[in-house]
Amino acid sequence: LQADSNSSNRHPQWTSDNGPFGFKIFNPHTDHLTVWVQGQDPLHIIKNSKVKILGMCEINVSRLIDEKQMWLPLRYGNQPA
């Protein structure tokens, strides 16, 4: 999973596990996060080559400033794992 803000973060962080994971918004001017979910292929990740993007979404975080965010992995049907 990769998350990137639209303002100052030019080097988004990757996490290779299934979660849970959290993020903290440090820049008060950030108004949204873009999140990419990619297929887990260690060979491609190590080589930093093309990977299969499973999906992406944009999240409005303007009302979440200074609040701790915790995301949990979902199973089929969008139910918490």
Secondary structure, DSSP 4 states (H G I P E B T S, - for coil): -EEEESSS-SS-EE--S---EEE----TT--EEEEEEE---HHHHHHT----EEEEEEEE-TT-TTS-EEE--EETTTEE-
